Amino acid sequence: MLFPATIPSQAPRVVITGAGIITALGRGWKPNAEGFRAGRTAFRPVSLFDVSRQRAKLAAEVDLPVALPPTRLTAKQTARLDRAASLLLLSACEAWQQSGWEPTENLPLVLGTTAGGMSFGEAYFRQALQTPRRHRHQPTRAVHYQPQVQAQMVLDALGSTGPITIVSNACASGSNAIGHAWELIRYGQAERALAGGYDALCGMVFSGFDALQALSTTVCRPFDARRDGLALGEGAAVLALETLESARRRGAVILGELIGYGSAIDRHHLTQPHPQGETTLAVMKQACAIAGVTPGDIDYVNAHGTGTVLNDSSEAFAISQWAGPHAATLPVSSTKASIGHLLGAAGAVEAVICLMALREQWLPPELAFETPDPACHFPVVHQSQDARVKVALSNSFGFGGVNATVIFRRWA
Amino acid sequence: MSRIFVAGLGAVSPAGWKVAALREALEQAELLPAQSLERPGWEDPFRARLVPNPAVRPEFLAHPRLRRASPITHYVVAAALEAMAGLLAKPDPKRRLGLVVCLQCGCVNYSCRFFEETLKDPATASPLLFPETVYAAPTSHVAAFLGNVSLANSLVGDPATFLQGISLGVQWLEENRVDACLVIGAEEINWILADALWHLERPAILTAGAGAVTLCRDPESSMGVELAAITDAHSYSTRNTRTQAARAMREQLGAPALPVNAELLCDGVGNSPRADAPELAAWRDWTGPRLSPKRILGEGLMAAAAWQCVAACNAVAGGRFTAATVSLVGSNQQAIGARFVRADSSISHLSPGNSPGNIRP
């Protein structure tokens, strides 16, 4: 029963035993870890749709494999996966294999997305406008446009069933999805859960950010004083979360521990953050309080850091305030400099990057970063470097104002 | 386990801009008239049940965040204000409000307008429209309008997601992260959505609006209704059909614990035989009173799910029933059920991990 529920007297510890990731840097942990560690960038001219009338011309497109990995989906089902669902499936399969889980009947799947199957929506709209009496493919598009249907395909592919939750808090969605799954486990509603985020590049969303003049026409340089906007990317990441007890019982390889989550809504403006990052500050404090850590315990911050003027100054202000005297030695970077802003996937992908940093003991640099914004009282990682990382924090913020922070601890 | 009470209800529907209008329409049990909705490329328009203009221009429209907002935000804010009226009458600056907004299709009007502009010429597409296309826009606007929202989520899914939203609100209350939680289900209408529904469920008549339920832990703030149970989310899959999921939901709710006329079933049956079949089969043995709001109001997607809960709670609050069961058999995700009871009734909760025999008298 969802209500009344049996709530554990003490919330269990939650660890990550599987992580799948796909970005423009590559498919899977290894190529991404190598790319982020080196600070590689993955931007190239957009080929998926026409951008000749847009200000920005670049994005971080993923090279999808010719064929998807074999799953329990039929050929017909697989053929109905659009670009976004393919990204999701690839990352889910990686997390699933790594976790060593077996198909199960009650596996919660919590996903964040902003656009879901937008490619289906765009195709539906075009056909309905241009050839309104042609109905071929329209029913399929109307169904598979919906993110819960794409999520269900993932569970079908993995031979599992379970409750699906789709969180759509814009660009905070991925972090919120992971946080929500964490809470489900701590609340006693599940022992395990899959959680993550996904979004594919599409014409409408690219056009939207371009219309807002939020896209960089030069280089995406989060926290640089000369930054002029964000760059878009696409991808997905999925985490296998389970109680520590469950992981130990199975003898599973533990990639890290999720120890804190904070979320709140910034009511300042639909698209602009509070200039002093009040809500960002609050959610970082909230996540730290739950995790039982202080800013001095944090070894790396993976910032939301979009590269827009307003986001980065607000976040820099909040991080500097939150860290206080520790700011001067707190390494911060935004991996959006490498793979762009992945919108609903961003928080999940950046969570996996934090796990990489914790597992492999390095910090992901922003190589294009040169001149810090005056609000940055912290060092922005701009050179590839090894580091001692025991606790990492990741921020995500979205249109509409939802801010989310997740904190991970190294498992050694 | 905490006791969770309903502190207020709100509704905007084709019947009008208040819960009272919804209740009257359902009591009269006459199909609301349908209007024409232009369908590009076709001579025959769609039939849809549009939300009537409010009798008086709502004052909230003067709020800077709401002037350019799309109809779905107006519905959400109106339903929220009505559901919050009781709490707003007792202002408490320390009150922490949670907000969960559930949507299936969301901001379709501005999405279509913006994409149409993009198709014509992306260089001139309006930057004002794009932010209003995101699922989270109505949540953001209503949070800004209410002011004391500390925690908010936008959930997307099929209509049964509304009870997931209620469950999330309960979780926040039980964890003492909020003092009250407003859960809203909403949709707006446009031709492309009507077109999609025409492709999927031809007999259905599309409608729009919002329904809101305010939850709290404080019995003093209750409107006399208490949440007794929410079943698990019975998801559909290749191995678990809608029919099986609906049946599992029904079995988890168990048999009525009350005399036959004391409990209302508020179901999601509409006018689409194919879509309705699993739910009808699941409740075939129900002999008590039954209310099917979609038959009168139309297919309001997430808003319709919210109206079911609002109608159920309203029936209990009005003293007509001691309990009301809500059955949500969603279109493509899950089946979830819930039971609301009169707060002073002796009906207890279903126990966690319930089996059908677990209802206590």
Boltz contact constraints between the chains, C-beta under 6 A:
constraints:
  - contact:
      token1: [A, 1]
      token2: [B, 352]
      max_distance: 6.0
  - contact:
      token1: [A, 1]
      token2: [B, 354]
      max_distance: 6.0
  - contact:
      token1: [A, 2]
      token2: [B, 167]
      max_distance: 6.0
  - contact:
      token1: [A, 2]
      token2: [B, 230]
      max_distance: 6.0
  - contact:
      token1: [A, 3]
      token2: [B, 170]
      max_distance: 6.0
  - contact:
      token1: [A, 3]
      token2: [B, 230]
      max_distance: 6.0
  - contact:
      token1: [A, 4]
      token2: [B, 1]
      max_distance: 6.0
  - contact:
      token1: [A, 4]
      token2: [B, 349]
      max_distance: 6.0
  - contact:
      token1: [A, 4]
      token2: [B, 352]
      max_distance: 6.0
  - contact:
      token1: [A, 5]
      token2: [B, 352]
      max_distance: 6.0
  - contact:
      token1: [A, 6]
      token2: [B, 352]
      max_distance: 6.0
  - contact:
      token1: [A, 53]
      token2: [B, 122]
      max_distance: 6.0
  - contact:
      token1: [A, 53]
      token2: [B, 123]
      max_distance: 6.0
  - contact:
      token1: [A, 54]
      token2: [B, 122]
      max_distance: 6.0
  - contact:
      token1: [A, 125]
      token2: [B, 115]
      max_distance: 6.0
  - contact:
      token1: [A, 128]
      token2: [B, 195]
      max_distance: 6.0
  - contact:
      token1: [A, 132]
      token2: [B, 41]
      max_distance: 6.0
  - contact:
      token1: [A, 138]
      token2: [B, 199]
      max_distance: 6.0
  - contact:
      token1: [A, 139]
      token2: [B, 199]
      max_distance: 6.0
  - contact:
      token1: [A, 139]
      token2: [B, 200]
      max_distance: 6.0
  - contact:
      token1: [A, 142]
      token2: [B, 196]
      max_distance: 6.0
  - contact:
      token1: [A, 142]
      token2: [B, 199]
      max_distance: 6.0
  - contact:
      token1: [A, 142]
      token2: [B, 200]
      max_distance: 6.0
  - contact:
      token1: [A, 147]
      token2: [B, 156]
      max_distance: 6.0
  - contact:
      token1: [A, 148]
      token2: [B, 157]
      max_distance: 6.0
  - contact:
      token1: [A, 148]
      token2: [B, 333]
      max_distance: 6.0
  - contact:
      token1: [A, 149]
      token2: [B, 332]
      max_distance: 6.0
  - contact:
      token1: [A, 156]
      token2: [B, 237]
      max_distance: 6.0
  - contact:
      token1: [A, 156]
      token2: [B, 238]
      max_distance: 6.0
  - contact:
      token1: [A, 161]
      token2: [B, 235]
      max_distance: 6.0
  - contact:
      token1: [A, 161]
      token2: [B, 237]
      max_distance: 6.0
  - contact:
      token1: [A, 161]
      token2: [B, 240]
      max_distance: 6.0
  - contact:
      token1: [A, 163]
      token2: [B, 233]
      max_distance: 6.0
  - contact:
      token1: [A, 163]
      token2: [B, 235]
      max_distance: 6.0
  - contact:
      token1: [A, 164]
      token2: [B, 235]
      max_distance: 6.0
  - contact:
      token1: [A, 166]
      token2: [B, 156]
      max_distance: 6.0
  - contact:
      token1: [A, 166]
      token2: [B, 157]
      max_distance: 6.0
  - contact:
      token1: [A, 168]
      token2: [B, 135]
      max_distance: 6.0
  - contact:
      token1: [A, 168]
      token2: [B, 154]
      max_distance: 6.0
  - contact:
      token1: [A, 168]
      token2: [B, 156]
      max_distance: 6.0
  - contact:
      token1: [A, 169]
      token2: [B, 136]
      max_distance: 6.0
  - contact:
      token1: [A, 169]
      token2: [B, 154]
      max_distance: 6.0
  - contact:
      token1: [A, 170]
      token2: [B, 134]
      max_distance: 6.0
  - contact:
      token1: [A, 170]
      token2: [B, 136]
      max_distance: 6.0
  - contact:
      token1: [A, 187]
      token2: [B, 171]
      max_distance: 6.0
  - contact:
      token1: [A, 204]
      token2: [B, 115]
      max_distance: 6.0
  - contact:
      token1: [A, 204]
      token2: [B, 118]
      max_distance: 6.0
  - contact:
      token1: [A, 207]
      token2: [B, 118]
      max_distance: 6.0
  - contact:
      token1: [A, 207]
      token2: [B, 122]
      max_distance: 6.0
  - contact:
      token1: [A, 207]
      token2: [B, 125]
      max_distance: 6.0
  - contact:
      token1: [A, 208]
      token2: [B, 130]
      max_distance: 6.0
  - contact:
      token1: [A, 211]
      token2: [B, 125]
      max_distance: 6.0
  - contact:
      token1: [A, 211]
      token2: [B, 127]
      max_distance: 6.0
  - contact:
      token1: [A, 211]
      token2: [B, 130]
      max_distance: 6.0
  - contact:
      token1: [A, 212]
      token2: [B, 127]
      max_distance: 6.0
  - contact:
      token1: [A, 264]
      token2: [B, 150]
      max_distance: 6.0
  - contact:
      token1: [A, 265]
      token2: [B, 143]
      max_distance: 6.0
  - contact:
      token1: [A, 265]
      token2: [B, 149]
      max_distance: 6.0
  - contact:
      token1: [A, 265]
      token2: [B, 152]
      max_distance: 6.0
  - contact:
      token1: [A, 267]
      token2: [B, 143]
      max_distance: 6.0
  - contact:
      token1: [A, 267]
      token2: [B, 144]
      max_distance: 6.0
  - contact:
      token1: [A, 270]
      token2: [B, 131]
      max_distance: 6.0
  - contact:
      token1: [A, 270]
      token2: [B, 140]
      max_distance: 6.0
  - contact:
      token1: [A, 271]
      token2: [B, 131]
      max_distance: 6.0
  - contact:
      token1: [A, 399]
      token2: [B, 131]
      max_distance: 6.0
  - contact:
      token1: [A, 399]
      token2: [B, 134]
      max_distance: 6.0
  - contact:
      token1: [A, 400]
      token2: [B, 136]
      max_distance: 6.0
  - contact:
      token1: [A, 400]
      token2: [B, 139]
      max_distance: 6.0
  - contact:
      token1: [A, 400]
      token2: [B, 140]
      max_distance: 6.0
  - contact:
      token1: [A, 401]
      token2: [B, 140]
      max_distance: 6.0
